[in-house]
Amino acid sequence: MFAVVAEAHAIDGPEPFTTELLGQLAELVPCERVFLNERDVVQRHLIARINWYSEDLKDGPQPITEDVWSLIARHPLNVYRRRTGDFGVRKLSDFYSRRQRVRQEVFPECFTYPIVDFIGIALWPSYTYTLNFGFESQRRDFTETDRLVLEMLRPHLSAAYRHAAVRRRLTAALVALDAGAEEGRPAVVLLERGRIEFASRPARRLLESYFGEQSGRLPTELDRWLREGSAGKGSYTQIHGRSRLVVDAEPGNRSVLLLREEPSVALTPREWDVIRCVAAGMSNTETAGLLWVTLATVRKHLENIYAKLGVRSRTAALAKLGPHVVGGRQATGVAVPTMPTKGVHAVAVGSVPSSAR
């Protein structure tokens, strides 16, 4: 037990537990499978899953085809916890005879391979946000000694999880600060796997302004944008009145989001190219040379930009766009110099990949 506790506290990455640690738990409480599931039951989101299998189960169990969330709700231990409010370490053998278990009369839609006994440990008492260990045995009933071992380990495993959460927040904060430091951006650390870890007043103001009152989580639209992998394909935009919110994922690290508010101006991609060149201090001639267009074309683009912004000069256009012009639509294949941008808010999301640590 001391070795397992030492191993749990020796982990220094963003994740609190490893497959190797679960294997050590399987030596303490002999069984064929140990798993850890972290779930947001309300949002129906499986946040994390770690599995350890014995050699006999290297292929793992067959995937469950039925609605997994319905199965979770009907798991005998979850039914018991909801009914009694008891989040202690409990076994299937507390409720069912060995005959029922061996004949697979207990929850056969979930236990799709022979399970003699199951013991579960919840790291905190919650019906809506769960972090549970499960131990599955194919050969033996779990004993009272097994229960006692897990009860004694539970506070240490909970502490290891809390320490990992602190490491994730600190790492995310450093990444966000580093992302903003180069351009003088105010940094805001937002979340970890869909949950808001920390948000500055400017970030909260933007999220509330564009998505309404928040409940400690990313707005559904932003969460879906991240989960569907759209973050790597371009910015997320949300228009509100004469302004729009633009959200970008930090390149190579979707744990960090960058938020900025800019005028809702319908500039074309080429018009954005031109105005970015203007913001970089280029003349019309230099802009034409960089963009491989004629001087007349640059002037025409500027005329269109002035009309859309309701201004008459380059200076007025830049003043109207404010600090948002550099962060406007990226010019494909155009190496336009960037300038320091103010009013952009960095948001850290999710656990931070190893490349960012």
N, C-alpha and C positions, 0 to 999 in steps of 0.2 A: 504493500500500500504506500509506503514511504517513497518507493521508486516511481510509482505512478504519479504521486503528488509532485515529486521533484521534476518529472518529465513535463507535466502540465504547466508548471511555472517556468520551465526553461524555454518554452516556445516563445520566440520573439517576433514572429511575423504577424500579419493582420488577422489570421484565423486562429481561434482559440484552441482547436484540437486537430490532431492529425490522424491518419489511418493507423500509423504505428502506435499511437497512444490507445486507440480503440482496441488494437490487438493485445496490448498489455492488459486492458480491462478484461478481455476475454480469457486471459490466463488467471486473473484473480477470481472471476466469476465464470467458470468453464462453460462454454457454449460454442455454437457454430457460426453465429452472426451477431455483430454489434453494430448499431447504426445511431446516428445523431440527425435529427430533423429540427430545423428552425422554420417556423411557419407563421405567416400573418393570416389567421383564419378569416378575418373580416374581409380582407382584400383578396383572399384565396390565392396567396402567393407563397410558393415554396422558396424560402430565402436561401437556405443552405441544406445540403445533405452530404453526410460522410458515411461510408460503409466499410466494414471489415468483414471478410468471409473466411471461414476455415478452408483448407485445401479441398474438402469435399464439396464446397459450395462456390468454387471459383467462378462458375458461370453466373452465379447469383440467381435469385428467384425470377420467375417469369413476370413480365410487366403486367400491371393491373389494367384491364381495359375499361372497367366501370369508372364512373365519376369518382376520382380519388378523394375529393372533399367530402362526398357522401360517406365513403368508406371510413375516413378519419373520424367523422362524427359518430359512426356506429361501432367504433372499436370498443370492446368491452371495458378497457381501462378508462377511456374517455367518458363513456356512459357513466361509469362509477364515479368519476371525479365530478361530473356535472351534478349528479344526484346527491352526493354527500359533501362536496367541497373538500374532500380529503386528497391532498396532493402528495401523500407519502409514497414510499416505494411499495408497489403492489405487483402481485403475480397472478397469472391466469389460474394457477393452482389454488389461489385463495377463494375462487368462485366456482370452479368446475372440477369434477372428478377426473382422475387420470383416464378412466375409460372414455369419457366424453372427449378429452383432448387427443388421445391416441387415435380414436375413430374419426377425428377431424369434424366433430359436430359443433365446434366452436368457431364461428366466424370464418367459414370455409372460403368465402369470396375474397378474403384478404390473405389468409394463410394458404396460399395456393401450392405449398409444398409441406410435407409433414412437420408439424411443430408439436413437441411434447409439452413444452412450457414456455412462457414469455414473462419477462419481468421488466417493468418500466420505471424510469426515474425522471421526474420533472424538475428542472433547475429553478423554476419559479412558479408560483401559483397564478395561472392565467388561463382563461378559456379562449382568449382572442389572439394572444401572441405567445406561441408556445416554443419551448426549447426542451426537447425530450430525448433521452437516451432509451434505446430498446435493446434487449438481449433475448435472442431466440435460441432455444435448445431443442435438438432433435432426439436426444438420447436420455436425458435425465430431468427430473423435477428440480427446480431451484429450491434451495434450502433456506432456513432462517439465518444461517451464517452468511449466505449470499446477500440476503436482504440487509443484514447488519453492516456488511462491508460497503454496500452502496449508500446506505444512510450516512456512514462515516465519511465517505468520499464526497457526498453531495456538496457540502459547503466549500470544499476545495475546488471542485469543478466549477461551481458558480463563480468563485473568485477568479479563476483562470479566464472564464468568459468575460467578466467585467474588465479585467486587465487588458484583454485583447481589444475590447471595445474602445478603451482609452487610447491604445496604440493606434487604432484605425482613425480615431478623431484627430489625434495629434499629427499623424502622417498626412491625413487629408488636409489639415490646416496648413502644414508646411508646403504641400504641393500647391494649394491655392495661393498662398502668399508668394511662393516662388513664381507662379504663373503671372501674378499681377505686378511683382516687383520690377520686372524689366521695363514695363511701360507705365509705372506709377499708378497702377490700378488699385482702388480700394478692394480688399479681398474679403470674401464672405464664404464661410464653410457651411454648406447646406446639409448634405445628408449621407446616410449610409443605407444603401439598398432600399431606396424609396422612403426612408424615414428621415425627417429633418433632424440633423444633429445640432446645428447652430446656424443662425442666419442673422446678419446685421440688420439694422433698421432699414437701410436703403433696399436690401433684398426683400425683406418682408413687405415693405411698401409696394415694391413692384409686383410681387406675387399676389398681394391682396388687391391691388388696383386692376390687374388683368384677369385674375381667376377667382376673386372673392375671398372670403375668410378661409384661412387654412387651418387644418387640424393636425399639424405636426407631420404632414406627409407632402410629397411632391404633388402638384395638381395632376389629376388623372391624365390630361392630355400630354404633359411633359413626361410622365412615367411611361406612358405607352410609346412615346417617341423614342425613349431610351431603350425600352425592352425590345421593340421591333427592329432595332439596329439602324433606325433612320438617322441617328446622330452622326454617323460616319458619311452620310450622303449630303449634308448641308445643314443650314441653320433652321431652327424652329422659330417661327414668327407668329405673333398674336397681335392683332390690331385693336386698338381701343381709342375711339375718337380720332384725333389728328396725330396720334402717336402710335408707335408699335414697339412691342418687346421682341428683342432678338436674343435667342439663346443658342450658344455654340458649345460643343463639347471640346474640351482641351485635346489637341491632337495626341493620339496614342494613349489617352487616359480618360475614359468616360466617367471617372470618379469626380472630375472637375468640370463644372459648367460655368460659362461666362455669360452673364446677363448684361444687357445694355438696353437703354430706351432711346429711340431715335424718332424723328419726324416720320410720319407715314407718307413718304414721298414715292410715287410710282416711277422711279427712274429705271431706265433700261440698263441691261448689263454694261453696254458700252458707255452710257452716260455716267455710270458709277466709275468706270475706268478713267474717264476724263476728269471727273471731279476729284478723284483720288490723286491724280497727277497734279491738279491745281493745288490740292492741300499739301502736296510734297514740295511746292514752290517752283514747279516747272512752268516755263513759258508755253504759249500755244505751239510755237515751233518745236520745242523739245517734246511736248505731248504728242504732236503729230508724228515725229520721228520714232518715238517709243512704241506708239500704237500702230504704226505702219498705215496711217491714213493721211489724207491731204490736210493742209492748213484750213481750207474751207470747211472740211468735214468737222474739224475740231470746233471751229466757230459756230457751226450749225448746232452741234451738240450743246455748246454753252448757251446758245439762245434758247434751246428747248428746256434746259435746266433752269435758266432764269425765269422762264414763263411758268414752269411748274412750281417754283418756289416763290414766285411773286416778287422777284428782286431784279436789279439792273446791273449788278457788277459781280466780279469774282469774290471780292471781299464780303459783299452782302450775302452771297450764296454760302460761303464758308461760315459766316456768322449764323445764318439760318439753320444750317445743318449742325453747327456746333461741333462738339467732340466726336460726333457719331460718324463723320464722313470717312475716317480712316477705317472704321469697322464696318463700312458698308459692304455691299455685295462684292465678293472677291473676284478679281479680274483673272479669268482663266488664262494661264500662260503669260501673264504680264507681270514683270518684276517691278512693281511700283514700290518705292520706298515707303516704309511705315513711319508713323510719328507717334509720340506719346499720346495716350488717350485717357481722358478723365471720365468719370461717371460710369465706368464699367464695373460690374460686380461679379466676382468669381464665386462659384458655387461648387463645393465638393460633394460628390455623390458616391455612395457605395463604398465597398472595401477597395483599397488601393492595390493595384497589381504590383508584382514584385519588381517590375522595371522602374516603378516610380519611387521605390523605397531606397 
